[in-house]
Amino acid sequence: MPTWKRLLIAWLFVPLHGFLFRLSNGRLLGSLEGSGVLILVTKGRRSGKPRSSPLLYFRFEEAGDLIVVASNYGQDRHPAWYLNVVADPTATVEAGGERFAADARIAQGEERTALYERVVTANSRFATYRASTDRQIPVVALRRAGPPV
């Protein structure tokens, strides 16, 4: 993806998407490209301030984990939300009209590979992202940690 498109998405679409999603309690832009959309709220690893990121999510496991992918549009660096999760795996998820605490777990090894393949099957754009970078794109499982907040 050309740099100008990445910047347009990061500076214009992502903030607008988050605003409309929250304004409508997830009824507007609650799905995109056939996948669900959630807002992941993490604690900034340097600032300690809440940071919100609208992300596509997938649900494959019977356990109900929500799967998100740190693709960063195929760029060679991890997205900030992922680095925040590495520093502190506690987060808040806004999805399906509710908001709840969640624990983030970074999938490893065969589990990560299998989940990424399922993501690619669900949305082929993630195959393009994988081909665009030499880094291994992380897969994160979000598990509900408590009642709605």
Salt bridges, closest charged atoms under 4 A:
GLU33 OE2 - ARG125 NH2 2.68
ASP65 OD1 - ARG143 NE 2.69
ASP88 OD2 - LYS43 NZ 3.68
GLU94 OE2 - ARG22 NH2 2.84
GLU94 OE2 - ARG99 NH1 2.50
GLU98 OE2 - ARG144 NH2 2.97
GLU111 OE1 - ARG105 NH1 2.87
GLU117 OE2 - ARG130 NH1 2.55
